[in-house]
Amino acid sequence: MSKPVASFLSKGEIETIHGASLEVLHDVGIRVMSEQALAILEEAGAKVDYGKNYASIPKTLVEEALKVAPKTITYGARNPKYDFVLDKKQPHFCADGDPPFILNWETGERRYSTTQDVAHCALIADYLDHVQLTWVMLTPTEIPAPMQGLVGMCTCLRNTEKHVEDEALNAVAARYQIEIATTIVGDEKRLREKPIISAVQCPFSPLTYDKGITEGAIELGKAGIPIVIYPMPLLGATSPATMAGTVVIGNADFLGGLVIQELAAPGAPVVYSVGTGTMDFKTGAENASPDDSLMQVALGQLAHYYRLPDERPIFYGTSKLLDTQAGNYTLSSLLAHMLIEPVPDIVLGLGGLGGTTSLEAMIIDNEIVDYALRFAQGFEVNDDTLAMDAIRKVGPGGNFLGEKHTLEHFKDAWTPKININALRTWEQEGIESLGKLANEKVKEILATHKPEPLPEDIDKEVSRILKRAETELLNKS
């Protein structure tokens, strides 16, 4: 099979970026707001100043963390048929919108999201064939803030049989996440072997680690829950104004978090991720640009250099509508990552629409994924595919439609899932746009798709855990 493949950074350039990142961690150091994490670093040999929340990380600690971090990770799901492995062999796609706003699929209005919207997103993600996991895409804003994360996670787990990615803002919330996931799978050993949840930890670029999310990630890592370390450097603001400098900061941010995780729980599953951003220097607004894709490809190569699973935010554009700009950015960005090896383990972002979540965008993004995966496959050149016998038989001016060779191969041709009819039929049936067709598909899925629910006794136990969490977390707030 011949596949279209491109290349980007050389091995020497990757090693240069790695070396610069090590210098940053040792010479510049990191700010860690958690005394627990500082103590872990100090005990391992890092130079620590508790008064300044400062740590200087030597090269040896980074090397040891990279050595013990798992090189493959199994992601479990409520339904075992949706289990998958992060092993650099194929991409997996994660639905992830832009909370807390949703583009209402009934009215077209942009509004704050609710628990029902979280459920709808999980249902759509459960239905789509190219979505293997879903982040908690929206925020149940009608719920008190300390409980929004747990309610969102449970709502997703109740409405999809696939893997759910979330985040923990503190150690208390993390312990409840572990308890809920353990209740669903049956025991801690089973959860560790095939975790049905993962969690994102976002260091604050540049080089700062918040107390709550750091300690939450430590708790989850000890339980075997995969942690996606996901700093978000913004070129020219929270990172240098060059792409190479931004990659260095993002990589150093990740490596600092990796060291903390692996010192706290050697062998803890960690996924490499850096959410780079660029901005319009005239306005300060974040901007979707080819620079984002270039930096993400470079960071993907670094993940491969470290032999770590990686998750890349690829689908994020700035268009506020289901328009040409949105589709152009998504397809061009995705194709770049499908053609430059290694491909990402997880592609993040289906359903995002310029600061808003759109169910219709999820449908269209799934179609774009289908197109990109087919393109990346390439095609075979052999005696059968060259079709010389059929060509000789049909001859000049003939037609291949009735040939046996066509009957054997016509199913190989790519066909869109969202059907756009021939022009005359399309005109006769009402000239529907792609967005309208996607909206109709959303309505169909929400009306007919029914994932397997949690068993009644487990669902009741999850509700009891949420009630206990509500009592504790709301009393602390």
C-alpha positions as CSV (number, residue, x, y, z in Angstrom):
1,M,0.0,0.0,0.0
2,S,1.5,3.3,-1.1
3,K,0.7,6.1,1.4
4,P,1.3,9.9,1.1
5,V,3.9,10.7,3.8
6,A,5.7,14.0,4.7
7,S,8.4,14.9,7.1
8,F,9.2,17.9,9.3
9,L,11.8,18.3,12.0
10,S,15.0,16.5,11.8
11,K,16.3,14.3,14.6
12,G,18.9,16.9,15.3
13,E,16.3,19.6,15.6
14,I,14.2,17.5,18.0
15,E,17.3,16.8,20.2
16,T,18.1,20.5,20.2
17,I,14.5,21.4,21.5
18,H,14.8,18.6,24.1
19,G,18.1,20.0,25.3
20,A,16.8,23.5,25.5
21,S,13.8,22.2,27.5
22,L,16.1,20.5,30.0
23,E,18.1,23.8,30.4
24,V,14.8,25.6,31.1
25,L,13.8,23.1,33.8
26,H,17.2,23.3,35.5
27,D,18.3,26.9,35.0
28,V,15.0,28.7,35.0
29,G,13.1,26.2,37.2
30,I,9.4,25.9,37.8
31,R,6.8,27.4,40.2
32,V,4.9,24.7,42.1
33,M,2.0,25.9,44.3
34,S,1.6,22.5,46.0
35,E,3.8,21.7,49.1
36,Q,3.0,18.1,48.5
37,A,4.6,18.2,45.1
38,L,7.5,20.3,46.3
39,A,8.3,17.8,49.0
40,I,8.2,15.0,46.4
41,L,10.6,16.9,44.2
42,E,12.9,17.8,47.1
43,E,13.1,14.2,48.3
44,A,14.1,13.1,44.8
45,G,17.0,15.6,44.7
46,A,15.5,18.7,43.1
47,K,16.6,22.1,44.5
48,V,13.5,23.5,46.2
49,D,12.6,26.8,47.8
50,Y,9.3,26.5,49.7
51,G,9.0,30.2,50.3
52,K,9.1,31.0,46.6
53,N,7.3,27.8,45.6
54,Y,10.3,27.1,43.4
55,A,12.0,24.0,42.1
56,S,15.0,23.5,39.9
57,I,14.7,20.1,38.1
58,P,18.0,18.3,37.2
59,K,18.3,16.4,33.9
60,T,18.6,13.1,35.8
61,L,15.0,13.4,37.2
62,V,13.6,14.0,33.7
63,E,15.5,11.1,32.3
64,E,14.3,8.8,35.1
65,A,10.7,10.0,34.6
66,L,10.9,9.3,30.8
67,K,12.3,5.9,31.6
68,V,9.6,4.7,33.9
69,A,6.6,6.3,32.1
70,P,4.5,3.7,30.2
71,K,5.1,3.7,26.5
72,T,1.6,2.3,25.7
73,I,-1.6,2.9,27.6
74,T,-4.9,1.0,27.5
75,Y,-8.0,3.0,27.6
76,G,-11.0,1.1,28.8
77,A,-14.7,1.8,28.4
78,R,-18.0,0.8,29.9
79,N,-18.5,-1.5,26.9
80,P,-15.3,-3.5,26.4
81,K,-15.8,-3.4,22.6
82,Y,-14.8,0.3,22.8
83,D,-11.5,-0.4,24.6
84,F,-8.4,0.7,22.7
85,V,-4.6,1.1,23.1
86,L,-2.4,4.1,22.6
87,D,0.5,2.6,20.8
88,K,1.3,5.0,17.9
89,K,-0.3,2.6,15.4
90,Q,-3.5,4.5,14.6
91,P,-5.3,7.7,15.6
92,H,-8.2,7.8,18.0
93,F,-10.6,10.8,18.0
94,C,-12.0,12.6,21.0
95,A,-15.1,14.8,21.0
96,D,-14.4,18.0,22.8
97,G,-16.3,21.2,22.4
98,D,-15.7,24.6,23.9
99,P,-17.6,25.0,27.2
100,P,-19.5,26.6,28.7
101,F,-21.4,27.8,25.6
102,I,-23.5,25.7,23.2
103,L,-25.0,26.5,19.8
104,N,-28.5,25.4,20.5
105,W,-29.4,22.7,17.9
106,E,-33.2,23.7,18.2
107,T,-32.9,27.5,17.9
108,G,-29.5,28.2,16.6
109,E,-28.8,30.6,19.5
110,R,-25.6,30.6,21.6
111,R,-26.3,30.1,25.3
112,Y,-24.8,28.6,28.5
113,S,-24.9,24.8,28.6
114,T,-26.8,22.6,31.0
115,T,-26.7,19.0,32.2
116,Q,-29.1,18.0,29.4
117,D,-26.6,19.5,26.9
118,V,-23.8,17.4,28.4
119,A,-26.0,14.3,28.0
120,H,-26.8,15.2,24.4
121,C,-23.1,15.6,23.5
122,A,-22.3,12.3,25.1
123,L,-25.1,10.6,23.1
124,I,-23.8,12.0,19.8
125,A,-20.3,11.0,20.6
126,D,-21.5,7.5,21.5
127,Y,-23.2,7.2,18.1
128,L,-20.4,8.5,15.8
129,D,-18.2,5.8,14.4
130,H,-15.0,7.8,14.4
131,V,-15.3,9.0,18.0
132,Q,-13.5,6.6,20.4
133,L,-13.7,8.8,23.5
134,T,-15.2,12.0,24.7
135,W,-14.1,14.8,26.9
136,V,-16.9,16.2,29.1
137,M,-17.8,18.6,26.3
138,L,-19.9,21.2,28.2
139,T,-20.5,22.5,31.7
140,P,-23.7,21.9,33.7
141,T,-23.9,25.5,34.6
142,E,-27.2,25.1,36.6
143,I,-25.1,23.1,39.1
144,P,-23.1,24.8,41.9
145,A,-19.5,25.3,40.6
146,P,-17.8,22.8,43.0
147,M,-20.0,20.0,41.7
148,Q,-20.0,20.8,38.0
149,G,-17.0,18.5,37.2
150,L,-18.4,15.4,38.9
151,V,-21.9,15.9,37.6
152,G,-20.5,16.4,34.1
153,M,-18.4,13.2,34.3
154,C,-21.3,11.1,35.6
155,T,-23.7,12.5,33.0
156,C,-21.2,11.4,30.3
157,L,-20.7,8.0,31.8
158,R,-24.5,7.5,31.9
159,N,-24.9,8.5,28.2
160,T,-22.0,6.8,26.5
161,E,-20.5,3.4,26.6
162,K,-17.1,4.8,25.4
163,H,-14.1,6.2,27.4
164,V,-14.6,9.5,29.1
165,E,-11.9,12.1,29.6
166,D,-12.3,14.7,32.3
167,E,-10.2,16.8,34.7
168,A,-9.8,17.1,38.4
169,L,-9.5,20.5,40.0
170,N,-8.3,19.1,43.4
171,A,-7.5,16.0,45.3
172,V,-11.0,15.7,46.9
173,A,-12.7,15.7,43.5
174,A,-10.2,13.2,42.2
175,R,-10.9,10.8,45.0
176,Y,-14.6,10.9,44.2
177,Q,-13.9,10.4,40.5
178,I,-11.9,7.3,41.4
179,E,-14.7,6.0,43.6
180,I,-17.3,6.5,40.9
181,A,-15.2,4.8,38.2
182,T,-14.4,1.9,40.6
183,T,-18.1,1.5,41.4
184,I,-18.9,1.2,37.7
185,V,-16.2,-1.3,36.7
186,G,-16.4,-3.3,39.9
187,D,-13.0,-3.0,41.7
188,E,-9.8,-1.0,41.8
189,K,-7.7,-3.7,40.1
190,R,-10.0,-3.7,37.1
191,L,-10.0,0.1,37.0
192,R,-6.2,0.1,36.9
193,E,-6.0,-2.4,34.1
194,K,-8.6,-0.8,31.9
195,P,-9.5,2.7,33.2
196,I,-12.8,4.0,31.8
197,I,-11.8,7.6,32.6
198,S,-8.7,9.7,32.0
199,A,-8.0,13.2,33.3
200,V,-6.4,16.4,31.9
201,Q,-4.0,18.4,34.0
202,C,-3.2,21.8,32.7
203,P,0.0,23.5,34.0
204,F,-0.2,27.3,33.7
205,S,2.3,28.4,31.0
206,P,5.0,29.4,31.5
207,L,6.3,26.8,34.0
208,T,3.6,27.1,36.8
209,Y,1.8,24.2,38.5
210,D,-1.4,25.0,40.4
211,K,-2.0,23.3,43.8
212,G,-5.4,21.9,43.1
213,I,-4.9,20.3,39.7
214,T,-1.4,19.1,40.6
215,E,-2.6,17.3,43.7
216,G,-5.7,16.0,41.9
217,A,-3.5,14.5,39.1
218,I,-1.2,12.9,41.8
219,E,-4.3,11.1,43.3
220,L,-5.5,9.9,39.9
221,G,-2.1,8.8,38.8
222,K,-1.7,6.6,42.0
223,A,-5.0,4.9,41.0
224,G,-3.7,4.2,37.5
225,I,-5.9,6.8,35.8
226,P,-4.1,8.1,32.7
227,I,-3.2,11.8,33.1
228,V,-3.0,14.0,30.0
229,I,-0.5,16.8,30.9
230,Y,-1.8,19.7,28.8
231,P,-0.1,23.1,29.1
232,M,-1.4,25.8,26.8
233,P,1.3,28.3,25.9
234,L,0.2,31.3,23.8
235,L,2.8,32.5,21.4
236,G,4.0,36.0,22.3
237,A,2.0,36.1,25.6
238,T,2.7,33.1,27.8
239,S,5.5,31.8,25.6
240,P,8.1,33.4,23.3
241,A,7.0,35.1,20.1
242,T,8.6,32.3,18.0
243,M,7.3,28.9,17.2
244,A,10.5,27.2,18.3
245,G,10.5,29.1,21.6
246,T,6.8,28.2,22.2
247,V,7.5,24.6,21.6
248,V,10.4,24.7,24.1
249,I,8.1,26.2,26.8
250,G,5.3,23.8,26.1
251,N,7.7,20.8,26.1
252,A,9.3,22.0,29.4
253,D,5.8,22.5,30.9
254,F,5.0,18.9,30.0
255,L,8.3,17.5,31.3
256,G,7.9,19.3,34.6
257,G,4.5,17.8,35.1
258,L,5.8,14.3,34.0
259,V,8.5,14.4,36.6
260,I,6.0,15.2,39.4
261,Q,3.7,12.4,38.3
262,E,6.3,9.7,38.0
263,L,8.0,10.6,41.3
264,A,4.6,10.5,43.1
265,A,3.7,7.2,41.5
266,P,6.4,5.5,39.4
267,G,4.9,4.0,36.2
268,A,1.8,6.3,36.3
269,P,0.3,6.4,32.9
270,V,0.9,9.9,31.3
271,V,-0.1,11.2,27.9
272,Y,1.9,13.9,26.2
273,S,-0.1,17.0,25.1
274,V,0.6,20.7,24.6
275,G,-2.2,23.0,23.5
276,T,-0.3,25.7,21.7
277,G,-2.0,28.9,20.6
278,T,-1.3,32.0,18.5
279,M,-2.8,35.4,18.8
280,D,-3.6,38.5,16.6
281,F,-1.1,41.0,17.9
282,K,-3.3,43.8,16.8
283,T,-6.3,42.8,19.0
284,G,-4.9,40.2,21.5
285,A,-7.6,37.7,20.3
286,E,-6.5,34.1,19.9
287,N,-6.1,33.2,16.2
288,A,-6.2,29.9,14.4
289,S,-3.3,29.7,12.0
290,P,-0.9,27.4,10.2
291,D,1.6,28.1,13.0
292,D,-0.6,26.1,15.4
293,S,-0.5,23.0,13.1
294,L,3.3,23.4,12.6
295,M,3.9,23.5,16.4
296,Q,1.5,20.6,17.0
297,V,3.4,18.4,14.4
298,A,6.7,19.3,16.1
299,L,5.3,18.5,19.5
300,G,4.0,15.2,18.2
301,Q,7.5,14.4,17.0
302,L,8.8,15.1,20.5
303,A,6.2,12.7,22.0
304,H,7.5,10.1,19.5
305,Y,11.1,10.9,20.5
306,Y,10.1,10.2,24.1
307,R,8.1,7.1,23.0
308,L,5.1,8.5,24.9
309,P,1.5,8.3,23.9
310,D,0.2,11.7,22.7
311,E,-3.0,13.7,22.4
312,R,-3.1,16.7,20.0
313,P,-5.7,19.5,19.8
314,I,-6.2,19.7,16.1
315,F,-9.8,20.8,15.4
316,Y,-9.8,24.2,17.1
317,G,-10.6,27.1,14.7
318,T,-12.0,30.5,15.3
319,S,-15.0,30.4,13.1
320,K,-18.3,31.0,15.0
321,L,-20.4,29.4,12.3
322,L,-20.7,26.2,10.4
323,D,-19.1,27.8,7.4
324,T,-16.2,27.5,4.9
325,Q,-13.7,28.8,7.4
326,A,-14.5,26.1,9.9
327,G,-14.3,23.3,7.4
328,N,-11.2,24.6,5.8
329,Y,-9.3,24.9,9.0
330,T,-10.4,21.5,10.3
331,L,-9.5,19.5,7.1
332,S,-6.2,21.2,6.4
333,S,-5.0,20.9,10.0
334,L,-6.1,17.2,10.2
335,L,-4.5,16.2,6.9
336,A,-1.2,17.6,8.1
337,H,-1.2,15.4,11.1
338,M,-2.4,12.3,9.2
339,L,0.5,12.7,6.6
340,I,3.5,13.4,8.9
341,E,4.5,10.4,10.9
342,P,3.9,9.5,13.6
343,V,0.2,10.0,13.7
344,P,-1.3,11.2,17.0
345,D,-2.6,8.6,19.4
346,I,-5.6,10.9,20.2
347,V,-6.9,13.7,18.1
348,L,-8.8,16.3,20.2
349,G,-11.5,18.7,19.3
350,L,-14.5,17.3,17.4
351,G,-17.5,19.5,18.0
352,G,-15.7,22.8,18.9
353,L,-16.7,25.9,17.0
354,G,-14.8,29.1,18.0
355,G,-15.5,29.2,21.7
356,T,-18.8,27.3,21.4
357,T,-19.8,23.6,21.2
358,S,-22.0,22.5,18.3
359,L,-23.7,19.2,17.9
360,E,-23.9,19.8,14.2
361,A,-20.1,20.4,14.1
362,M,-19.6,17.0,15.7
363,I,-21.5,15.4,12.8
364,I,-19.5,17.4,10.2
365,D,-16.2,16.8,11.9
366,N,-16.8,13.1,11.9
367,E,-17.3,13.3,8.2
368,I,-14.1,15.2,7.8
369,V,-12.3,12.5,9.8
370,D,-13.7,9.9,7.5
371,Y,-12.4,11.8,4.4
372,A,-8.9,12.4,6.0
373,L,-8.5,8.8,7.0
374,R,-9.3,7.6,3.5
375,F,-6.9,10.0,2.0
376,A,-4.1,8.9,4.4
377,Q,-4.6,5.3,3.4
378,G,-3.3,5.9,-0.1
379,F,-3.9,3.1,-2.6
380,E,-2.3,-0.2,-3.8
381,V,-0.6,-0.7,-7.2
382,N,-0.7,-4.3,-8.3
383,D,-1.9,-6.5,-11.2
384,D,-5.5,-6.4,-9.9
385,T,-5.8,-2.7,-9.2
386,L,-4.1,-1.7,-12.5
387,A,-7.1,-3.4,-14.1
388,M,-5.4,-4.0,-17.5
389,D,-7.7,-6.9,-18.5
390,A,-10.8,-4.7,-17.9
391,I,-9.1,-1.8,-19.8
392,R,-8.4,-4.1,-22.8
393,K,-11.9,-5.5,-22.8
394,V,-13.7,-2.1,-22.6
395,G,-11.4,-0.3,-25.1
396,P,-11.7,3.2,-26.4
397,G,-15.1,4.9,-25.8
398,G,-16.4,2.0,-23.6
399,N,-17.9,2.0,-20.2
400,F,-16.7,0.1,-17.1
401,L,-19.9,0.1,-15.1
402,G,-21.0,-3.3,-16.1
403,E,-17.6,-5.0,-15.8
404,K,-16.9,-7.8,-13.3
405,H,-13.9,-5.9,-12.1
406,T,-16.1,-2.9,-11.2
407,L,-18.5,-5.2,-9.3
408,E,-15.5,-6.5,-7.3
409,H,-14.2,-3.0,-6.4
410,F,-17.0,-0.5,-6.4
411,K,-17.3,-0.7,-2.6
412,D,-13.7,0.5,-2.3
413,A,-14.8,4.0,-3.4
414,W,-15.3,6.5,-0.6
415,T,-18.9,7.7,-0.1
416,P,-19.9,10.6,2.2
417,K,-22.0,9.8,5.2
418,I,-23.9,13.1,5.0
419,N,-25.5,12.6,1.6
420,I,-25.4,15.5,-0.8
421,N,-27.6,14.5,-3.8
422,A,-27.1,15.3,-7.4
423,L,-27.8,19.0,-8.3
424,R,-31.2,18.5,-9.8
425,T,-32.4,16.2,-7.0
426,W,-31.0,18.6,-4.4
427,E,-32.9,21.5,-6.0
428,Q,-36.1,19.5,-6.1
429,E,-35.8,18.4,-2.4
430,G,-35.3,21.9,-1.1
431,I,-31.7,23.0,-1.4
432,E,-30.5,22.0,2.0
433,S,-27.1,23.2,3.3
434,L,-24.6,20.9,5.0
435,G,-25.4,22.5,8.3
436,K,-29.1,21.8,7.8
437,L,-28.4,18.1,6.9
438,A,-26.2,17.9,10.0
439,N,-29.0,19.3,12.2
440,E,-31.4,16.7,10.9
441,K,-28.9,14.0,11.7
442,V,-28.6,15.4,15.3
443,K,-32.3,15.2,15.7
444,E,-32.4,11.7,14.4
445,I,-29.6,10.5,16.8
446,L,-31.1,12.1,19.8
447,A,-34.5,10.6,19.1
448,T,-33.3,7.0,18.3
449,H,-29.9,6.3,19.8
450,K,-30.0,4.6,23.2
451,P,-26.7,3.5,24.7
452,E,-26.8,0.7,27.3
453,P,-27.6,2.4,30.6
454,L,-25.7,1.8,33.8
455,P,-27.2,-1.2,35.8
456,E,-29.9,0.2,38.2
457,D,-28.0,-0.7,41.4
458,I,-24.8,0.8,40.1
459,D,-26.6,4.0,39.0
460,K,-28.1,4.4,42.4
461,E,-24.7,3.9,44.1
462,V,-23.2,6.6,41.8
463,S,-26.0,8.9,42.8
464,R,-25.2,8.2,46.5
465,I,-21.6,9.1,45.9
466,L,-22.5,12.3,44.2
467,K,-24.7,13.2,47.2
468,R,-21.8,12.7,49.6
469,A,-19.5,14.7,47.3
470,E,-22.0,17.5,47.2
471,T,-22.1,17.6,51.0
472,E,-18.3,17.8,51.3
473,L,-17.5,20.0,48.3
474,L,-20.2,22.6,48.9
475,N,-19.3,22.8,52.6
476,K,-15.7,23.5,51.6
477,S,-16.6,26.3,49.2
